[in-house]
Amino acid sequence: MAQQAAEAKIKKMRAKQGDAEGLIKAMLAITYKFPSISIDYLFNQTMAQIHWLQKLAAGAVSYEVNAQAFAAGNTKKGKKLDFFIK
């Protein structure tokens, strides 16, 4: 049963990796938040590094947007805004 769950998880991950548009969106999110990082630099990185940078960029942008919305009083309790590039 645990093996079947692991195999299902692997299949799901492989299906996500086949999405070329997802990779482009991840690179776009990274270069949006970190303008000093170029696309050429990202092409020389591993997928794990790109995924980590994308997660960091999305979190940083989300934090900035939430901070501005909170300061302006435009948020509801318990709600957070998501990064617009998904």
Phi, psi and omega in degrees: 000317179293324179294320179295322178294319179294320179294322177295321178295319178296317178298320179295318179294319179294324178294323178291321183293335181284353181277101181293327180294327178296321179293319178296318179296321179296316179294323178296317179296321180293312182289335176293314183279323182242085184296341180284345178268124182263165177296322178300320177297318182294327179295337179268004181261162176279165179297326179296319179292319178296317179298318179296315179296321180295319179295319178294317180295316180297319179294320181292317179294317179299319179297315181297316180295316179296322180295318179292319180294321179294319180295327180275352180079026183255032180235156173258154180297134176079001180257141175231146177274148179259159177293139187285341177263111180237000000 
